[in-house]
Amino acid sequence: MSWFKRKETNIQTNKKKDMPEGVWVKVPTTGETIHRRELEENYWVDPISGYHFRIGSREYFSFLFDEGKYQELGAEILPSDPLEFRDRKKYKDRLADSQNKTGLSDACRVGEGKMNGVDVVIGCMDFSFIGGSMGSVVGERLSIAIERARKEKKPLIIISQSGGARMMESVLSLMQMAKTSAKLAQLEEEKVPYISVMTNPTTGGVTASFAMLGDFNVSEPGALIGFAGPRVIRQTIGRDLPEGFQKAEYLLEHGFLDMIVHRPKLKQKLSNLLKMVLHQYEKK
């Protein structure tokens, strides 16, 4: 019996490898494995294929803020269940499960600190918490971030990753679209820079509100960005859609994005943009 078989240039064995849990990580696009430590050192980007693994606010804050130091804002605002919603389980139980599993209180955190010496306010969503869905807490924390940026004249960065509005909060969730958009209009009146960073995925009401309102709209490579899913759009318009039409690269080509930035270069690119814009304001 042969224990080996050749597939293209790689040799595979029929014997399963014994690997400690969590030490090796499989790259979805290539099927290859990479050591977790190497992945972390490269900002959770596969150095060979360039695949960007999804990360959350802890990871983004750790490398965007200088020395990973920041002051958290809005942490005291916690979710509730005003509609006493229930689907397969009670919403309050779903919240408790997500909080226990992720160690987060909701799907967004806000930090204030320095990024390459520039004072910034950063709001970052966490897809691991109920799909990064936007409920009342997400909208309120982002409003706090926008208001702090407006009052302190500090540039604002919002990192989006979301499946859209949180259905368990119904219209209360949809109201966050209007609230955050109105706050951003006030920020624009004060001429405070706002950079929107879209990651995989950025969809639904988040795309339809604050995610697309940046002075600079930036994305990570390969991010899925759109309002409705491809199947819904196909059924609505009754025709097939272009290949990859909701991927960041397609949106950049058609003018919906200003740039695509690989994660290891994100901090430097964002700080350079802000320094350039702030210098123009100072000259005025």
Long-range contacts (C-beta under 8 A, 24 or more apart in sequence): 25-53, 27-51, 42-264, 43-263, 43-264, 43-266, 44-263, 45-262, 45-263, 45-264, 50-221, 50-262, 51-222, 52-199, 52-200, 52-220, 52-221, 52-222, 52-223, 52-262, 52-263, 54-127, 54-161, 54-199, 54-200, 56-102, 56-104, 56-124, 56-126, 56-127, 56-128, 56-161, 57-104, 57-108, 57-109, 57-111, 57-124, 57-125, 57-126, 57-159, 60-122, 60-124, 60-159, 61-109, 61-111, 61-122, 61-124, 63-267, 64-115, 64-122, 64-157, 64-266, 64-267, 64-270, 65-111, 65-113, 65-114, 65-115, 65-122, 66-113, 66-114, 66-115, 66-116, 66-117, 69-113, 69-114, 70-111, 70-112, 70-113, 70-122, 71-111, 71-112, 71-113, 72-109, 72-110, 72-111, 72-112, 73-110, 73-111, 73-112, 73-121, 73-141, 73-144, 73-145, 73-148, 74-109, 74-110, 74-140, 74-141, 74-144, 74-145, 75-105, 75-109, 77-106, 77-137, 77-140, 77-141, 77-144, 78-105, 78-106, 78-137, 79-105, 79-106, 79-135, 79-136, 79-137, 80-136, 81-168, 82-169, 82-172, 83-168, 83-169, 83-170, 83-172, 85-168, 85-169, 85-170, 87-168, 91-168, 94-130, 94-168, 95-130, 98-128, 98-129, 98-130, 99-129, 101-128, 102-126, 102-128, 102-129, 104-128, 104-129, 105-137, 106-135, 106-137, 106-138, 106-141, 107-131, 107-132, 107-133, 107-134, 107-135, 107-137, 107-138, 107-162, 107-166, 108-134, 108-137, 108-138, 108-141, 108-142, 109-141, 110-141, 110-142, 110-144, 110-145, 110-148, 112-148, 112-154, 115-157, 115-267, 115-270, 115-271, 115-274, 116-267, 116-268, 116-271, 117-271, 118-155, 118-271, 118-274, 118-275, 118-278, 119-152, 119-154, 119-155, 120-154, 120-155, 120-156, 120-157, 120-274, 121-145, 121-148, 121-149, 121-152, 121-154, 121-155, 121-156, 121-157, 122-156, 122-157, 122-158, 122-159, 123-156, 123-157, 123-158, 123-159, 124-158, 124-159, 125-159, 125-160, 125-161, 125-162, 125-206, 126-161, 127-161, 127-162, 127-163, 127-201, 130-166, 131-162, 131-163, 132-160, 132-161, 132-162, 132-163, 132-206, 133-162, 133-163, 133-164, 133-165, 133-166, 133-167, 133-173, 134-162, 134-164, 134-165, 134-166, 134-173, 134-176, 134-177, 134-204, 134-205, 134-206, 135-165, 135-166, 135-168, 135-169, 135-172, 135-173, 135-176, 136-169, 136-172, 136-173, 136-175, 136-176, 138-166, 138-176, 139-173, 139-175, 139-176, 139-177, 139-179, 139-180, 140-176, 142-176, 142-180, 142-183, 142-210, 143-179, 143-180, 143-183, 146-180, 146-183, 146-184, 146-186, 146-187, 147-183, 149-187, 149-192, 149-194, 150-183, 150-186, 150-187, 150-190, 150-192, 153-190, 153-192, 154-192, 155-192, 155-193, 155-194, 155-195, 155-274, 155-277, 155-278, 156-187, 156-192, 156-193, 156-194, 156-195, 157-194, 157-195, 157-196, 157-197, 157-270, 158-194, 158-195, 158-196, 158-197, 158-210, 158-211, 158-214, 159-197, 159-199, 160-196, 160-197, 160-198, 160-199, 160-202, 160-206, 160-207, 160-210, 160-211, 161-199, 161-200, 161-201, 161-202, 162-201, 162-202, 162-203, 162-204, 162-206, 163-201, 163-203, 163-204, 164-203, 164-204, 164-205, 164-206, 164-207, 165-204, 165-205, 165-206, 173-205, 174-205, 176-205, 176-209, 177-205, 177-208, 177-209, 177-210, 178-209, 180-209, 180-210, 181-209, 181-210, 181-213, 184-210, 184-213, 188-215, 191-281, 193-273, 193-274, 193-277, 193-278, 195-270, 195-273, 195-274, 197-266, 197-270, 198-223, 198-225, 198-248, 198-257, 199-223, 200-224, 201-225, 203-227, 203-228, 203-229, 204-228, 212-256, 215-277, 216-258, 216-259, 216-273, 217-256, 217-257, 217-258, 218-257, 218-258, 218-259, 218-260, 218-261, 218-269, 218-270, 219-248, 219-251, 219-252, 219-257, 219-259, 219-260, 219-261, 220-248, 220-260, 220-261, 220-262, 220-263, 220-266, 221-248, 221-249, 221-260, 221-262, 222-247, 222-248, 222-249, 223-247, 223-248, 225-251, 225-256, 225-257
